[in-house]
């Protein structure tokens, strides 16, 4: 009986129903008797849980009520297209099989019709075809003439829809190459010497200086630090040079010297160099013995043996300036300040540099 | 009235279990959630379950006095439903495709954890209540949930007087508390 009264008191205390004197007395009791205190704490937790239980139960039945009511009044309804979706899911396979059968039947019937219809006049068709071929051929001839005229041997070996070479100018995936390598491309991929492909986008393109800058758009590409630097000032006549490029699917080293400060017909944006170059070398870097890039290989003169042209490395700096000025291009390119392969012997230089040279493939 | 103050009013109404407010929130959001669930291999019944659970999450949140959603009710409900449904799909071991049609959605991990806790408390009490059996269950519900007086209860349950009813209530309560706390302590330990 005493316990009932005690619990009654605790409940009234928690609810705040006690009279002031009673409350003071009870609080005193609570303080002096840990057992009572424990009971109060426990019962508070319990009542709290009980309350929450009641509230949620109440809320739930309210929700149920509202749901039914809204449903009846049409404020919410089952989506009508759901049934179609469900049906589609259920019968997807059946539909697929039916479609296959229908397809095969249709093919069969058209085959039969083909077989039984009288043949059209074959020779007539052949004649027409020839006509078209004739037109086509003259067109090609014209195109060749126009092309020869246009490129007038400055870039006679401009590779159409195939590859060239490119090299990193910023370890974050910026690659310099020749503009003519990527000029007609829908999309450009680069491949490193390990055979890994990366998709790129063209950030900058200049036909006059024959410089293009690509950006690798692929998360697999890992940032590299570049062993070489890009030379700002002009290179010296007679300076020994070497290049690395992909005239075939293998990286190829070539050596030569700088023969003139200007390029074809006195073009001041390029050098003339003497080096063995083949299609595919286009866009490759030209290094001086210190491991500085002095140019980008751009093409050779067909009428003379061993005459190759290279866009000057200064054009890369010009490209960067243009990019900076053009607010529509969002690229921040930082080129390496110094060459770390300076003074090394050539074999080691090539070893270090080779990782930063890419095959550029235009499609 | 601006959307913000309208939403605040709805939330306050919800906290007070105001039918009008609940109805409005229900009406404004149900179809969106239904589309979400059905487009992701659920049924209309699943949609109802998930939506009502989300409503409970929202209700218990505003009940604690926090009306700060940091987003619209719609976004909140959508996000909660999305999480709850992904979880349900996982439990059913149905393939959980990356839910399509992702509208704006917010992070609600912490709140759902809180909801889990409340859920388990609720289930604990529900289980204890069901174990209690009649008439204890109804007696305690009448007193603690419907807040009826002992005299009223004595009349309803056919006790000769309020003291008898109180006696009975006390016995029932002690049984319930024991069941509840036995579990509650093992749960919280």
Interface residues (C-beta under 8 A of the other chain):
Chain A: X3 X4 X7 X8 X42 X43 X45 X46 X47 X49 X50 X51 X52 X53 X54 X55 X56 X57 X58 X59 X60 X62 X63 X64 X66 X67 X69 X70 X75 X76 X77 X78 X79 X82 X85 X89
Chain B: X17 X19 X22 X23 X26 X27 X30 X31 X34 X35 X38 X39 X41 X44 X48 X52 X55 X56 X59 X60 X63 X118 X121 X122 X124 X125 X126 X129 X141 X144 X145 X166 X167 X170 X173 X177 X180 X181 X184
